[in-house]
Amino acid sequence: MIRHLVLFKLNEGVERDDPRVVRGEAAFRALGGKIEELRFWELGWNVSDRPIAYDFAINSAVEDADALKRYIEHPDHQSGVALWREFATWVVADYEF
């Protein structure tokens, strides 16, 4: 199994209630039920006020590297990524467990 972690930082001046953010969150929230390769899917907003904290996180898992590639290339995932590019940056970590 491969754990796929993504941490998002909203761009300066962008708030969670921005309509673009609301659409982006909804797009990613829906992926758990749409993409067959996903074995685990959770996401949520940061609750910490620590200055080093990121704003939003996705924690997911897939079977193997091929499944990860299919997930990343999936049209619904790519649509969500396009939305988030408008208002955030992110970091990714993929590891076997």
matplotlib code that plots the C-alpha trace (Angstrom):
import matplotlib.pyplot as plt

x = [0.0, 1.1, 0.0, -0.6, -0.5, -1.1, -0.9, -2.3, -1.5, -4.0, -2.5, -2.1, -5.4, -7.5, -9.9, -11.8, -15.1, -13.8, -16.2, -13.2, -12.0, -15.5, -15.7, -12.2, -13.0, -16.2, -14.4, -11.8, -14.4, -16.3, -13.2, -13.4, -16.6, -15.6, -12.1, -11.9, -8.1, -8.6, -8.6, -8.7, -9.8, -10.0, -9.5, -10.0, -9.1, -6.3, -7.5, -4.1, -3.1, 0.6, 2.2, 4.0, 0.7, -0.7, -4.4, -5.9, -4.9, -5.7, -4.7, -5.3, -4.1, -3.8, -2.6, 0.6, 2.5, 0.3, -2.8, -1.3, -0.5, -4.1, -5.5, -3.2, -4.2, -7.9, -9.9, -11.8, -8.6, -7.1, -10.2, -9.8, -6.1, -6.9, -9.3, -6.8, -4.0, -6.0, -5.7, -3.2, 0.2, 0.8, 3.4, 3.0, 4.5, 4.0, 5.3, 4.8, 3.4]
y = [0.0, 3.6, 6.4, 9.7, 12.8, 16.3, 19.5, 22.7, 26.3, 28.9, 31.8, 35.1, 36.8, 33.7, 32.5, 29.2, 30.8, 32.1, 30.6, 29.1, 27.3, 26.0, 24.6, 23.1, 21.4, 20.0, 18.7, 16.8, 15.7, 13.9, 12.0, 9.3, 7.9, 8.4, 7.0, 3.2, 3.1, 4.9, 2.4, 5.1, 8.7, 11.5, 15.2, 18.2, 21.7, 22.3, 23.1, 24.4, 28.0, 27.2, 29.5, 26.5, 24.6, 24.1, 24.9, 21.7, 18.1, 15.0, 11.6, 8.7, 5.3, 3.2, -0.4, 0.4, 2.7, 1.9, 2.7, 6.0, 6.9, 6.1, 8.2, 11.2, 11.0, 10.5, 13.3, 14.1, 14.4, 16.6, 18.9, 19.3, 20.1, 22.8, 24.4, 24.4, 25.9, 29.1, 29.8, 27.5, 25.7, 22.3, 19.6, 15.9, 12.8, 9.3, 6.3, 2.6, 1.1]
z = [0.0, -0.6, 1.6, -0.4, 1.8, 0.6, 2.7, 1.2, 2.1, 1.0, -0.8, 1.0, 1.4, 0.6, 3.2, 3.7, 2.8, -0.6, -3.2, -5.1, -1.9, -1.3, -4.8, -4.5, -1.2, -2.6, -5.7, -3.5, -0.9, -3.8, -5.0, -2.2, -3.8, -7.4, -7.9, -7.7, -6.9, -3.5, -0.6, 2.1, 1.8, 4.4, 4.4, 6.6, 7.7, 10.1, 13.7, 15.0, 15.1, 14.8, 12.3, 10.6, 10.1, 6.6, 6.1, 4.6, 4.4, 2.4, 3.7, 1.3, 0.3, -2.9, -3.5, -5.4, -7.7, -10.7, -8.7, -7.6, -11.2, -12.2, -9.3, -10.1, -13.8, -13.2, -14.8, -11.6, -9.7, -12.4, -12.3, -8.5, -8.9, -11.5, -9.0, -6.1, -8.4, -8.4, -4.6, -2.9, -3.0, -1.6, -0.7, -1.2, 0.4, -0.9, 1.1, 1.3, 4.5]

ax = plt.figure().add_subplot(projection="3d")
ax.plot(x, y, z, "-o")
ax.set_aspect("equal")
plt.show()
